[in-house]
Amino acid sequence: MTFTTWMELNAKMQTATEEDCVSLLKAEKEGRKRKQFLLRIHSRLNRLRAARERSELVAIAELG
C-alpha cells in the first residue's frame, strides 16, 4: 500500500494500527523514501506504541 499524496497518507494515518504503520514504513523505505512521509508514519507508530506500552504498564500496576 503506497500513497501518492499527503492527504491520502494523513487519511490512512488516522485509523492506522501498529502493524499498518510498520508495513507502510517498510514500503516507503523501499520505495520513494520521502522524508516527510517517513516522519509522519514513524510519528503515528510511536504514538501507538507508547499508548500500548502505557496501558500494559497500568495493567501491571493494577495487578500488583
C-alpha positions as CSV (number, residue, x, y, z in Angstrom):
1,M,0.0,0.0,0.0
2,T,1.5,3.3,-1.1
3,F,0.2,6.8,-1.2
4,T,0.8,9.5,-3.8
5,T,-0.4,12.5,-1.8
6,W,0.0,13.8,1.7
7,M,-3.8,13.9,2.0
8,E,-4.1,10.2,1.3
9,L,-1.4,9.4,3.8
10,N,-3.0,11.5,6.5
11,A,-6.4,10.0,5.9
12,K,-4.9,6.5,6.4
13,M,-2.8,7.6,9.5
14,Q,-6.0,8.5,11.4
15,T,-7.0,4.8,11.6
16,A,-3.7,3.0,11.1
17,T,-2.7,0.3,13.5
18,E,0.9,-0.5,14.6
19,E,1.0,-3.3,12.0
20,D,-0.2,-0.9,9.3
21,C,2.5,1.6,10.3
22,V,5.2,-0.9,10.2
23,S,4.1,-2.1,6.8
24,L,3.8,1.5,5.5
25,L,7.2,2.5,6.9
26,K,8.8,-0.5,5.2
27,A,7.1,0.2,1.9
28,E,8.2,3.9,2.0
29,K,11.8,3.0,2.9
30,E,12.0,0.6,0.0
31,G,10.1,2.9,-2.4
32,R,10.2,6.6,-2.7
33,K,11.9,7.4,0.6
34,R,10.1,10.7,1.1
35,K,11.3,12.3,4.3
36,Q,8.0,13.8,5.4
37,F,6.1,10.6,4.7
38,L,8.6,8.6,6.7
39,L,8.4,11.0,9.6
40,R,4.6,11.1,9.6
41,I,4.4,7.3,9.6
42,H,7.0,7.0,12.3
43,S,5.2,9.6,14.4
44,R,1.9,7.6,14.3
45,L,3.8,4.4,15.0
46,N,5.5,5.9,18.0
47,R,2.2,7.3,19.4
48,L,0.5,3.9,19.0
49,R,3.4,2.0,20.7
50,A,3.6,4.5,23.6
51,A,-0.2,4.1,24.2
52,R,0.0,0.3,24.1
53,E,3.1,0.2,26.4
54,R,1.4,2.7,28.8
55,S,-1.7,0.5,29.0
56,E,0.5,-2.5,29.7
57,L,2.2,-0.8,32.5
58,V,-1.0,0.4,34.1
59,A,-2.3,-3.2,33.9
60,I,0.8,-4.4,35.7
61,A,0.5,-1.8,38.3
62,E,-3.2,-2.6,38.9
63,L,-2.4,-6.3,39.4
64,G,0.3,-5.6,42.0
